[in-house]
Amino acid sequence: MITLMHYTVLSALLFSIGIFGVITRKNAITILMSLELIFNAVNINMVAFSKFVAPSAAQGELFALFIIAVAAAESVLALAIILAIYRRRRVVNADEMRLMRN
């Protein structure tokens, strides 16, 4: 039987992998993918706690849907910015994206 602990461990693992990816990666697209892992970890936590703590209320599911919508908008906007930077500077390395300089 799957318990709340299983979901929490899975969520913590995904969150840790996402944080590791954001901190260590230099490619802007892989950083975005790591952020999506973090958002998915939060969604798993929301839905799991909603299921086990208050099964009759759908608050966790509603928060998860809101997070999915925000993550989708964030991904589209960030990818558009990265593509614009790539067209202008020909670089997707986050360390080399210095737009405030010449």
Buried (B, 14 or more C-beta within 10 A) or exposed (E): EEEEEEBBEBBEEBBEBBBEBBEEBEEBBBBBBBBBBBBBBBBBBBBBBBEBEEEEEEEBBEBBBEBEEEBEEBBEEBEEEBEEBBEEEEBBEBEEBEEEEE
